[in-house]
Amino acid sequence: MKKILALLTAFVFVGLVACGPSAEEKKALEEAAQRAADSVANALLQQAAEAAAPVDTVEAHDTSGHAAH
């Protein structure tokens, strides 16, 4: 009985692994990966735009070594 149960378990396991994801699941995974890549690209472009923007305020630096009060 144990041999039959072991064989049945092995066949079920092989059957599940052999099936793999369906075409719909593959397409959904590809779309999710594309959305993630687009999101990362947009974030990088936004950071680059912010880094390239000129700074509006410039603070005067005290070179005398004394703090202004």
C-alpha positions in Angstrom: 0.0 0.0 0.0 2.9 2.4 0.8 4.4 1.8 -2.7 1.1 2.7 -4.4 0.7 5.8 -2.2 4.3 6.9 -3.0 3.7 6.3 -6.7 0.5 8.2 -6.7 2.1 11.1 -4.8 5.0 11.2 -7.3 2.6 11.2 -10.3 0.5 14.1 -8.8 3.7 16.1 -8.1 5.0 15.5 -11.6 1.7 16.4 -13.0 1.5 19.7 -11.1 5.0 20.7 -12.0 4.6 19.8 -15.7 1.5 22.0 -16.0 3.2 25.2 -15.1 1.6 28.6 -15.4 -1.1 29.2 -18.0 -0.9 31.7 -20.9 -3.1 34.1 -18.9 -0.9 33.8 -15.8 2.2 34.4 -17.9 0.6 37.5 -19.5 -0.4 38.8 -16.1 3.1 38.3 -14.8 4.6 40.1 -17.8 2.2 43.0 -17.4 3.0 43.3 -13.7 6.7 43.3 -14.5 6.2 46.0 -17.2 4.2 48.2 -14.7 7.0 47.8 -12.1 9.7 48.7 -14.7 7.7 51.7 -15.8 7.2 52.8 -12.2 10.9 52.6 -11.5 11.8 54.5 -14.7 9.3 57.2 -13.9 10.7 57.6 -10.3 14.3 57.8 -11.7 13.2 60.4 -14.3 11.5 62.5 -11.6 14.6 62.3 -9.4 16.8 63.4 -12.3 14.5 66.3 -13.1 14.5 67.4 -9.4 18.3 67.1 -9.3 18.7 69.2 -12.5 16.3 72.0 -11.3 18.0 75.1 -10.1 18.1 76.0 -6.5 16.0 79.1 -5.7 17.5 80.0 -2.4 21.2 80.3 -1.7 22.3 80.9 1.9 25.3 83.2 2.5 28.2 81.4 4.1 30.1 83.1 6.9 33.8 82.7 6.1 35.0 84.6 9.2 34.5 81.6 11.5 32.0 83.5 13.7 28.4 82.7 13.8 26.1 85.6 13.0 23.5 86.4 15.7 
